[in-house]
Amino acid sequence: MYGGERGTYRVLVWKLEGKRQLRRPRHRWEDNIKIDLLSIGWAGVDTIDLAEDRHQWQAVVNEVINLWIP
């Protein structure tokens, strides 16, 4: 479902308009997701396919939350 009907996909591929502040590194929301996936051992997973599978996405989110909340 690449039509963008679900909010997860729209947020995942959304591009911020405008300019970034001077000397600020380009760090996107998708980069944070990839860092989190790397920390739980899911590196190399296609984030769009993962976001489209609601049950698998929820499992990943719960794993990442368990890393941050003791």
Protein Blocks (a to p, Z undefined) as FASTA:
>chain_A
ZZomamklmmmmpccedjddehiacddfklmmmmmmmmnopghiafklmmmmmmlmmmmm
mmmmmmmmZZ
